[in-house]
Amino acid sequence: MRPQQGASPRRARGRAADGPAAAWPGGLRRLPERAGEFVRGHRAVVGNAVRVTAASCVAFYICRYGLDRAVMSVYATFTVVSLGALARIPGSGRQRAATVLTALPAGLVLITLGTLLAVRTWSAVLGMLVVGFLVAYAGTTGPRIAGAAPGMQLLYILPCFPPYAPDTLGQRLLGFLLGAVLLAAAQRILLPEPDTPPFRRLLAGAAEAAADLAGHHGGPVPEPVLARARTAADALRPARIPPADLPAAPSLAHKAMAHAAEAVRTLLNRLDALHTAAGSQHAYRPETTALLRAVGDAAREAAAALRHGARLPPGEGPRAGPLQSELAPVRTHRALDTLGRLSADDRLTYLRRRSLVVQAADSAVVLVLATRLLLGDRDVDRDPAGHAFAYARAHAAELWWRRLTTHLTPRSVIFQNACRFALGLAAARAVAGLLDLQHGFWVLLATLTLTRTTSLETRSAVRQALLGTLIGAVVAGGLLAVVHNHGAVYAVLLPLVMLLAFTAGPLRGLAWAQGGFTLVVAVLFAQVAPVTWQLAPVRLEDVLAGSLIGLVCGLAAWPRGAAPEVRRNMAALCQAVADGIGRTAALVADRAGAADGGAGILALNRAMVLAQESLAQYQSEPREPTARQPDWPAVLVAGADARRGERLLPGRPGRITPHEVGAWLRQAAESTAADYRALARHLRTGDGPPEVLPRPLDLGALLAVAPPVPPAGAAPPARADSAALLVDSVIWLDALTADLARIHREM
């Protein structure tokens, strides 16, 4: 009965076995890895089946046979099934148990609402519409809430049907509490999922690896040091982190952790590139050596603070001041004078190498400030480099409101999914109420579990579900006819049937899940009230009705899934990148345009979030072979590059002079922005090739208008700051141009 969000382990293994990696001899080399994945996957499924079976059976036996409370037994059992099998709560046993217990207040509210609104069909339908949307939309606040959402839906669905019995509300709530507590205990005790390293420990390990890498000031870097740095950076990729450990909530601590992760990954990437680039074995200049030493010290202090984990006493913790002092001499290096003596082919190489050092130092500063914020220092926004931490003083309610309103648009796939589920569940409740269907909640349960994000996937799910339910109904009908009213037989069969259903479903596919759950329902309800073999065809009819409603909703509400939205949202991101380029160029060249109060970068962040969510759903959807798609991750990289420049460059000292140099920078920025706007128009329409191909930066025109920097020590500080700011701005624009060229190559 669990919604299938991707291929089953069996199918995934089948596809992997058919791929090129299975060919001799690579396939043999990967056998141990595949064997490990097979064992881990089956262990997780069997472990969850054991936990759900044990908790639900204990809850049912206590309530039904110990207390003789039929209503209480149903709610206790379905609470375990909904939060343990239907929900997809991520994390270790401890984390899953904490999530279940945290959901207790919401569950009590949902059961109470369902019980009271069942007085009329129209009130139950209206409640289903609102509750269905809110519960699904709440997934925007983090993976744990998103994983629990399908199970929480059932806590309203179950009591919202006749008979209207507010006098049983006490039994319903007690059954829910008992089931939730037993499930939490089972998650913690019975074959619990192992704990994973806390995210702070991953951050600390990455910071220590960066400190070791920064400790090499020229000359070859030992391979183990490079390997450790690359492993630490890879461990912080979102795809590598268990969903329950991702800092994805809108809380201040999670935002600080995400900010620190982005900073330390950038730091590791820049140091890696610096030590592996051509000419990296030459001795560094004294100011560069001192800066790298300060980077290493700052990263090590941040790592120690992250491992300690306590709140910062006043005046203690990692500091950005010493690092910023060492950064100033590097910024005043005679960059343009050196650039003028190089050949055209060497200019970008020089610019990139010089900028790697500055970017590494900037990232280390951000890492230190994010660590201080994570440990309770809200004054980081007052630091000269703290303009990227405008959220540090925001109230928790403001941060949560921003997150919730980010997806409140028809262009958000999360909003679309919430609307699709809410409309489908409300329609199913209306049909079940108007037709007075027996066991009508099975109709809603089928709609909930079979509705997919594309019509193609929904049709496939409906076919499998109907086949599995038909077979399960035949078996259940035969069992009910043979056993009849011998309750002891059903009591013995219940744990066996549950264990089989909750193991075979995830491993063998949706048909097995629906067939197994049909058998579970028959064995369970045979112990609650007298039933006959006719219960099985009723179950089949209800699943058929729910399937049809889900199919209609899949066809009517965004039937193509995320495919159209990924193009629209990527186009919006390209437009936001173009706007960000214009804003940053105005801030750098003219020190103007800062009156938006950070609204510009918030818009860029929102565009990136919508693009990332739509791409994640698009990649999870089965789809037919289509035309070649653009390199969507490269568009996200461009957004990250634009955001990094908008965060860092305006805070740099200096001003672009003379006027001709500022005019060149504005023209180059406008040209790059125009290319991104052209790409955005192409992604919206999808007609023909892009209108304008990306144009490289005209460095010759820059050198023609940029005066040489006087010898070291003779340049006024303002002039040196201006030269450093210009060079870093050129590097930033060149990175965005390279991103654009990579996107065009894949189109």
Secondary structure, DSSP 4 states (H G I P E B T S, - for coil): -----S--HHHHHHHHHHSGGGSTTHHHHTHHHHHHHHHHHHHHHHHHHHHHHHHHHHHHHIIIIIS--HHHHHHHHHHHHIIIIIS---S-HHHHHHHHHHTHHHHHHHHHHHHHHTTSHHHHHHHHHHHHHHHHHGGGG-HHHHHHHHHHHHHHHGGGSSS--GGGHHHHHHHHHHHHHHHHHHHHHSSPPPP---HHHHHHHHHHHHHHHHT--SSPPPHHHHHHHHHHHHHTSGGGS-GGGS--SSSHHHHHHHHHHHHHHHHHHHHHHHHHSTTTTSPPPHHHHHHHHHHHHHHHHHHHHHHH-SPPPTT-S--SHHHHHHHHHHHTS-HHHHHHHS-HHHHHHHHHHHHHHHHHHHHHHHHHHHHHHHTT-GGGGGSTTGGGGGGGG--HHHHHHHHHHHT-STT-HHHHHHHHHHHHHHHHHHHHHHTT-TTTHHHHHHHHHH--SSHHHHHHHHHHHHHHHHHHHHHHHHHHHHHTT-HHHHHHHHHHHHHHHHHHHHHH-HHHHHHHHHHHHHHHHHHHS---TTHHHHHHHHHHHHHHHHHHHHHHS-TTTTHHHHHHHHHHHHHHHHHHHHHHHHHHHHS--GGGTTHHHHHHHHHHHHHHHHHHHHHHS-----SPPP-HHHHHHHHHHHHHHHHHGGGSS----SHHHHHHHHHHHHHHHHHHHHHHHHHHH--SS-SS------HHHHHHHSPPPPSTTTS-HHHHHHHHHHHHHHHHHHHHHHHHHHHHHT-
